Amino acid sequence: MSNDTTTTTSSTCAPDDDLCTVATYRLDVIVVPTVLLLITAVTLTVMFVLAYCHRERASALPRYSSSLHRRTRHLQGIDAPPGIDPLEHEEVPMAVHKRAGGAAVGRATTGGRLGTFGQVVELSQTLPVSSDESVRLYQARMDNKDVVLRVLKDSASGEERRRFLSFASFVSGLGPHPFLPAVLTVMTGPADAPSPAPPTLMVVEELRHRDLLGFLWRCRRPEASACNMTEKRLFAMATQVALALEYLHSRRCVHGNVCARSVLVGGDLTAKLWGLGAAYRRQTSSGAADATELKKWQAPEVLARRDFSPSADVWSFGLLLYEMITLGEPPFAQVRTEDLLQHLQRENDLQRPPACSSALFAVISSCCQRSPRRRITMAALLEKLRVGEMTANGRTLIQSAVPLDVEKYLRQAGYAEAYNFALL
């Protein structure tokens, strides 16, 4: 080793140049380790960068997959309508007011947090008829609440879509009330959405027992003691409906369709008034007749002249009380619809049901006066209902010995004149 080094040094330095020999030794000792350290540092840096990039790529993939999953998660459950994804909809604000020329629905920016639908099942109907073939109903969950989805069918025409959104604007414009079902939101897919476009739908709070007519029919069953349908309960529920009706009248809205099938019942047996389609159609069609309206519940002046007024709602409310005390029997069951006006003009009054107390029948009679001027006012009606609730029997369940025959009910209630229906 010593000899090799000496030879190399001698070849580059003069024999008598001691300074050159020392400098060469220092160059060998300093430069070589430095180069090795530099190469090691560069190698480690490259390895670190490669490892870091690989780790970033791996961690980014789950985030992307999670985001993609959130965007493509659709309704869960049975019979969910295809394409419903709340994150792909546009929310229609509920504080929408009617402008000149008709009701309008606003549009908000997409991507707002609207909640996630789950446990979706299609709702069956109490009766095998429907007045709106363009809409389907689903039960679902949204933001940990039970809701009902009114979904516009994909096959709906442009005019049906316009009416759907106009009705949603009309209902939401009535404002919140404790005895009107809450409209939570309306969703409509963008007009330029790719096929299949997200469906247009209205989200309404769900009331567990659904329509009052079906609830009353279920109360006829021998095991239906859980219904707790006493006369005291009847007065309490009727008061709630009357409060909703009074509120609508204060908003210059005549309901025009007060009956058991237009009332929804919650799990705590709270009653809320719905069935606002007839009121909407009258406001948007200049009072034109509606072929689907059931005449058995209409006041004499409506049957004769289509004269809708708050007093006509009071008449119908009296027939709602009749339905409740009979557990879902139609009024004037033995009179054909086309003969009803003549029947009333001959001063044939509604007969008192067997289970009806004198106090309750007095309220029914005060509502069902043939002359609108003689009918009880809403304020006086509410007072009578409150007094009736305080004095009514709260222990004896209302019962009916008449077996339920749906086909017979449809005939007696006048569905044959209003709908084309077939029992399935």
Order of alpha helices (4+ residues) and beta strands (2+ residues): alpha-alpha-beta-beta-beta-beta-alpha-beta-beta-beta-alpha-alpha-beta-beta-alpha-alpha-alpha-alpha-alpha-alpha-alpha-alpha
